[in-house]
Amino acid sequence: MNITHLSFLIIVLVGLFFLCAFFAASETSIMSINRYRLKHLAKTNNNARLIVKLLSKPERVLGAILIGNTFAMMYVGSLGSQLGSDLLGEWGTVAPALLGTFILIFAEIIPKTFAAHHPEKIAYPLAIPLQLILWILYPLVQLTAVIANGFLKLFGISRAKQVGDSLNREELRTIVSEAAHFIPRHHRAMLLGILDLEKILVDHIMIPRNEVKGIDLQDSGKNLVAKLSHTQHTLLPVYRDDLENIVGILHTRDVIDLLAKNEINEKTLLAVLEEPYFVPEGTSLHMQLRNFQKQKKRMGLVVNEYGDILGLVTLEDILEEIVGEFTTENSPTELEIIPQEDGSFLVEGGVSLRELNREYHWDFPTSGPTTLSGLLIEHLEAIPNPGTSVLIAGHPIEIIQIKDNMVKTARIYKKKIINV
């Protein structure tokens, strides 16, 4: 073999080697690139727009890459065997093995590893060459796709629909949770709170009926004045004798003049009341937030299927699920949970399980009862006696006090570590 021909074969072999590296890096970079960042950059970057176009039909660009890489590998093997035989004689039989190892390391592993770590640096410069290769190989790509799909149909496998870039709520939660270096902690908590609105119900955050503060028109004028003068609430339900006999909703701003003139009585209060707004139990916070906006309301009474009032929910309660506590007065958890010297907590039975989980990072189940008392009674399937102990979510809990068929106070110990 003359030197000119040998040089030509070596140059072709080196060119094919770089072509294999090109296809390997292209495949990995295109598939590894961040689709959402790509869509953002496509607004100003031509190469990014081209990659978005290529990825709109990924089977085509992948087909072109695999076809090109297959032919390049075939010719590398053929030329490598020929050169090995011509240059090494009997030892030429080891040439394919040596060449294969060289290609595996330098034309596959290294290009793909670098492309996986720097997909944008690789994909953007290669976008135009890839488009050109796809145009050249398009007939062959279509032919191989038809043949492949035909064989798949023989086995009852239809062509899979393209999976879009849409994310469900849990996937989006994962992205937000892992974006610690880009989103401040408080902002991240707010975003996660918004995502949770869809699965949290008004039942979970409402003020239970027995804790609702309101105005009873049956009270004497003196008591009415005292309640209105000392209330910390802006909106108050007004009823006769019992919350079930709701009359309306009172905005305290509407009685400032009446208080100043000492004209508080049933007649004057009825004149400034708003119609009560009712919320069906089981309504998600996401939907209720929209309903409050549509109805121009800030407070609603939660009712069951029989129309019985279960509790009260406010716009403030929903917003606090997103941004956290923002009122200046003591939160319910500060008033109803007392830390003990041994590390345990004395907790009132009416405390919300969601509040416990959020404040102390516990994991009590919230799919059923919404309060600690309800959880204990459901778990024990009976009204427990004081001194009864139970293990829930890894926490030993001791019943301290029972009142009116409810757990009044319980002691929650630190989570018990069980060695397996």
N, C-alpha and C positions, 0 to 999 in steps of 0.2 A: 504494500500500500504506500503510495507516494505521500510526501509531507503535506502537500496542498490539500489532498482529500482528507487526510487525518486531521488537519487543522480545522477543516470545514465541519467534520463530524463532531469534534470537541466543542466548537462554537455552537453548533445546533444543540448538543447535549446540555451545555451550560444554559442556553436560552430556554430549553424545555424545563430545566431545573428551576429557573426563576419563574417560569409560567406556573409550575406546580405550587411554588410558594405563594404566588399571586392569588391563585384560586383558593388555597387554604386560608390565607389571611382574609380574603373577600368574604368567604362563607361565614367565618367566625365573627368578623366585625359587623356584618350586616345583621346577623341574628342576635348579636349581643348589645347592639346600640339601644339606648334608652328611647323608647317610642314617644314618650311624652315630651322629653327635651327636644327630640327631633322635630316634632310638630311645631314646637315653639320657635326653633331656629329656622324652620322652613319659611317663616314669614319674611326673613331678610337674607337667607343664604340659598343660593341657586343649587349648590350641591346637595344641601339638605332636602330641598324640594324634589330633586331627582331621586334621592333615596326613598322618599315618601312614595313617589310614583312607582318605583321598583317594588317596594314592599306591599303595594296595593294588591299585587298578585304574586305572592312569594313563591308559589310553585314554579313560576316561569323563571325567575332569577336563579332559584336553586337548581332547576333543571339545566340551565345554561352553565352554571358553575360546575355541576357534577359531570356533565358531558365533556366540557373542556378539560377538566382535571383527569377524567378517565383516559381520554385520547393522549394527553400529555404524558401520563404515567405509562401508557402502552408503548409510546415511542421512546421514552427514557429507558425502559427495560430492553427494548429491541436494540437501540444504539449502544447501550451499556454492554450488552452481551457481545455485540459485534466488535466493539473496541477492546474489550477484555480478551477476546479470542485472538485478535490481530496483534495486540501488544504483549500479552502474557503467555501466549501459546497454550500449553497444557494447563497452566495455572489460571487460564481465563474462566474456568468454571466457577471460580470463587468470586468473580467480578459482580454477578447479580446480587449476591448476598451483601457484599461490601457496599455496592451502590444503593441497595434497598435500605441498609442501615443509615447511610448518609442522607438519603432522601427523607426517611422517617424523622430524623433529628432536625435537619436544617430546612426541609421543605414542608414539614407538617407540624411537628411539636413546637418549634421556636416561633414560626409565623402565627400559628393559632394562639399560642400563649400570649404573645405580644398584642395580638388583635383583641383578645378577650380583655386585657387590661387597658387598652387604649382604643376602643372601637371607633370613636369619632375621628381620631388622627388617621386611622387606616381607611375607614369607609368613605369619608368625604373625597380624598384624592382619587379613590378608585371608582367613584360613582360614574364618571364619563366612560372610562374603559369598559366597565361592566355593561353599560347601556349599549355600547358598540358591539360587544361580544353577544349580547342578547339579540341584537338586530341581525347579526351574521348567522347565528345558530337557531334563529326563531323557527324555521321549518322543521329542523331536527328536534327541537324542543317540543313542538306541537305533535310531531309523529310519535315520539317516545311517550308523551303524556296519553295519547289516544290508546296506544298499545297497553300501557300499564293499567289504565282505567278499565280497558276491556277485560284483562285478566282478573282484575279485582271483582268485576261484576260476575265472572264465572263462579266465584266463591261466595257470592251473595254480599259482597262488600261494596257499598255505594260510595261515591266520592264524598269525602267529609266536607261539611260546610266550613268556610273560613271563620276562624274564631276572631272576633273583634277585639278591640283594645279596651272595651268597657270593663269597669271594675264593679264588683258587688261591694256591699257595705263593709264586710269583714276584710276584704283585700285592701280597701282604701284605709281602713283602720290600721292595718299592718304597715302600709306606706307611711302614714302620719306618725305612727309610733317609732318607726326606724329613722325618721328625719330629725333626729335629736340635734344634729350639728347645724341644721338649717332653720329650724323653727324653735323659738324660745319655748321653754317648758310650759309657761302659762298659756301661750297661744295654742300649743299642742293639746293641752287639756281642754281648751274651749272647742277646738275642732273635733276632738273625740266626743265631747258632750253633745255637739250637734248631730254627729253620726248615731249617737245612742237614742236620740229623740224618737226614732221610728219604733224601737222595741220596748221603750218604757211607757207604761200606761198611766193615766191620771190616778188610777187606784193606788199606784206605788208612791205617789208624792202628796196625795191629798191630806188635808187636816181631818182626822177622823171626826165623826159627828159629835162624839162626847167631848171633844176638845174645841169645838167651834165656839167662838165668842160672838155674841150677838145682842140684840136689843129685844127684850120682851115687853110688848105693849101692855101687858097685865101689871107691870111694875108701877109703883107710885111715881108721881111726877118728880119727887125728890130723888128716888133711885135712878130714874132716867137721866136726870141732870148729872148725877154723880158718875154714871157710866160714860156718858158722852164727854164729860169734862176730863176724864182720866184715861180714855182709851188711847192706845198706841196705833190703832188701825185706821186706815183711810176709808175703807169700805166695810160695812157691817150688815149682816142679814138681820132683818126685822121680822119677828114672828109673834104669834099669840100663844102663850103658855108653853108651846113645844115647837121645836124647829120644823117638825113635819107640817105645821100650820104656817108656812112661810107667807109673808105679806108682800115683801119687797126688799130692795137693797138700798141702804142709806149711805150717801157720800157725806162724810163729816163736814166738808166745806159748806154744805147746804144748811147746816144748823148753827153756824157760827153766830149769825145775826140773832137767831132765836135764843141762843144761850145768853147773848149779851142783853136781850130784852126780857129774859126770864119767861119765855113763851113756849117752853117745851111741854107738850102734851100729846096725846094720841092723835088729835085732829091735825095739829101742825106738822107732826111727823109724817102722817099719811100723805100730806099734800106735797112733800118733797121726795117721796120714794120713787125708785126706778123699778121696772118690772124685773122679777128674778130671772136669771138665766140658768138653764139646766144643762148638765153635761152627762151623756150616757156613760156608765161604767165600761171599762174596756177600751176607751178612746185613747189612741196613742198621743204622746205629747206633741209630735210633729203635726198631727191633724188638729189638735186642740189649739196649738199656737196659731195656725191659720184661721181657725174658727173665731178665736178672740179678735184677730185682726179684721175679719169680715164683719163681725157683729159689733165691733167697736166696744168690746167689753174687757174688763180686767179681772173679773171674778165669776166663777160658776159653781153651782151646787151639783155634786155628783149624785146621780140617782141610778137605782138598779132597774131591772125590767118591770118591776111592779110599781115603780114611781116612788119608792121609799128613798129618802135622802140618806146617803152613806157618808158624805163629808163635803169638804169645800176645797176647791183648787183655784189658785190665782195666777195671773200672768207672771208675777214676781217669782212664784214657785218654779215655773217652767224656765224662766231666764236663769235662775240660780243653778239649774241643772247644767247650764252651758258655762256660765262664768264663775260659779261658786257663790258662796255667801257674800252679799254686798251690803247687808243692813248693818247699822251701827249697834243695834241692841243685841243682847246675848242670844246666841243660837240655842235651839232646843237641846242640842247634844251637850252644850256646856252646862245646862241646868239639870239635865236628867241623867248624866253619867258622871260618877264620882270615882276617880282613881284611888286605889287602896295601896297601902305600904307594901303589901306582898306582891304587887304587880297586877292584881286582879282589878275588876271594875264593878261597882254597884250600878246597875242599869235599871231604869224604870221600864216596865213592860210595854208602854206605849211608844217607845222609841222606834223610829223607822229602821228597818234592816238596811235600806240603802244608805242611810246616814251613817250607820255603824261601819258598813263596808267602805264608804268613801272617806270617813274621818280616820279610821284606824287600819285601813287596808286589809280588812278581814274578807272572808268569802262566804258569808252566810247565803243560802239560796234565797232568791227573790222572785222566783216564778210562781210561788203560792202566796202565803200570808205576807203582809207588808210590815207587820210589827213583830217585835221580839216575843210578846205574849202570844200572838197568833202562831208563830213558828213553834214555840214550846208546846202549846196545846195540840197542834196538829201532829207533832212528832210523837207525843205521848198518848194521843188519841183519848185523852181524858183530862179533866181539871185536876192538876197535880196538887199534892199536899206540900206544905213548906218542908224543906229539907230534902226533897227529891232532887236527884242529880241526873244529868243526861249529857251525852257527848254529841255535839253537832258541829260539823265542819272542822273537826279537830279540836274544838274548844270545850273543855268541861264547863258545864253550866249548872249552878245550884239555885233552886227556887228558894227565895227568902220569904216572900210575902204574897198571899193571895187575897184579893178583894173583889167582890161582885163578880165572881166566877172568871176572873182574869188574873193573870200574873202581874202583881203590882210591882214587885222588885225581884231581880235575879242578880246573881254574882257570876260574872264571866271571867274565867281564868285564861291565862295565856295558852296559845295553841299547843296541844300536846304532840310531841314528836314520837311517832311510833316506829321503832326499829324493826325492819323486816329481816 
